[in-house]
C-alpha cells in the first residue's frame, strides 16, 4: 500500500484526491514532530499556571469567563466532546471522513494548536487502519468550527463514539481494539483543538469539487456529441473568437470541443447547403458557459487547497525566537471562505446541468434539431425521450433552488456570542445532491445524443465521439421503440460518474479540469 508523506501546510490536491479515495497510508514528515512538541509544551505550561487562558482552564463560548480547576482540565476536554456530539442525519461518506481525519492531523501538526504528538498520531492511526468514525451529516453552522461533526469524529477516537463498519454502526471501543489501537486520552486544550476548525465543511466541499471534475469533463463530451447529432456548426469554437475575449477557461474548453469534434464526417456532410445561420445558444455558447464554470471551479480549488492546509482552531500558540510564547484568541474557525467557495461551485454545477437540459430539449424538438420528434422513428405510437426530458427539467429546477447561496444566511448561536455564522457545512453538503442531479441530466443527454447520432448513420462522428458512443451503447440500449428507460438512465449516470467519458477529454484535448 502506498504511503503518502504529508508535510503540514503543503498538502497537494493530488494527495487529497488519493486520501478521499482511500487505499493509501499517511505519515507526517519528520520535520513536524519537534514543532508539535514545542507547541504542546507551551500549552502545558499555561495549564499549570494561574492566568486564565480560553479553552485551557476556562469554559467555552459564552462560558469563557468560568474558571476550571487544574484537577478538572482533562474532564473539561472530555465533557466538551460529549456535549458537542449532537449531530443528526445520515452519516458522512467514508471519503469525506477520511479527508476530515487527514486534514485535521495536518492542521494540528503545523504546531500552532498546542496538542501532543499522541493526538496527531491517533488521527493517523485511525486513518491507516481503514477505520471510519460515524459522523452525522447535519448540525454544523460552520462558525465556531464544525463542532458537532468533528466531535463525533473525536468521540470515536476516544473509544466512546461509534465507527461505521460495512455501513453499520459499531461501538468505537470494540473497533479500535480489533485494530490494535488504544483510545486517545485528552489533555488540556486538546478536545477544543480537535473540534474547532473547518475540516468538515472543507472535506465536503473537496468531495464536491473532485466529483465535479469528472462530471464537468463528461459534460464536455456530451455537449460535443449533441452538437454533432444536431448537425451544428463548429465555427463558434474557432480559437480566434475566444482569444480576443481572453477568458482562460473559455479558451481551454473551446479547444477541447474542437479536438473532440475533429474529423467528424457528420460535420463535413453539412458544411455546404445548410441554410441555418446560427445554432441555439445551448450549442453555440458552450465554451462561454462551460469555460466560465471551469474558471469558477479553479477559484474554488485554490480556496479549498489553502483551507485544507490551514490552521483553523482557537486559541493559537505562537512561539517567539526569544523563547517567549503567546496564546492568542481569534476566529480562524469561521468558515466564510469555504461557504463562499461552495456557493460559487454550486452555481457552476447548476449551470452545467442547466445548459445540458437545454440541449436535451433541443434534440427532441424536430423543428430545431431536424431529427425525428422526441428521437423516435414512430412518434405517437412511441413517446421516445419526451418524459426523459421532463426528468432532466425537474432535476435542473431542483438545482436552481439548491444553488441559492448558503453564505448569505446567518442564525446567531451560543446566546449571541457566535452572532454571525457561515453556514458553510450545509453549503458544501448540498453540492452532493446537486452533482447527483447534474450527472443524471448529463446521462440523459448522452442517451439522447447517442440516439440522435444513430439517425444519421451511415455517417460517423469523430474518432473520439465514436468512442463515447460505443461506451454508451456498451452499457445502455438503443431505443428504436419505447422500452423501460429508467435503468438505462442509471447506467448512463454511472458512466458519467465513473470517469471513462471524462478520460476522453484528456486523451484528445488535454483538458485538465483541476491541474
Secondary structure, DSSP 8 states (H G I E B T S, - for coil): --EEEE-TT---HHHHHHHHH---EEEE-THHHHHHHHHHHHHHHHHHSSS--TTTSB--GGGTT-B--GGGHHHHHHHHHHHH---EEEE--HHHHHHHHHHHHHHHTTSSS---HHHHHHHHHHHHTT-EE--EEE---SSS-SHHHHHHHHHHHTTSSEEEETTEEEEHHHHHHHTT-------TTHHHHHHSSSHHHHHHHHHHHHHHHHHHHHHHHHHHHHHHHTT--SGGG-HHHHHHH--HHHHHHHHHHHHHHTT-HHHHHTSSS-------HHHHTHHHHHHHHHHHHHHHHHHHHHHHT----SSEEEE-TTS-EEEE---TT--HHHHHHHHHHHHHHHHHHHHHHHHHHHHH-HHHH-S-GGG-TTBTTB-TTHHHHHHHHHHHHHHHHHTS-STT----BTTTTB-----HHHHHHHHHHHHHHHHHHHHHHHHHHHHHHHTTTT----HHHHHHHHHHHHHS---SS----HHHHHHHHHHHHHSHHHHHHHHHT---TT-
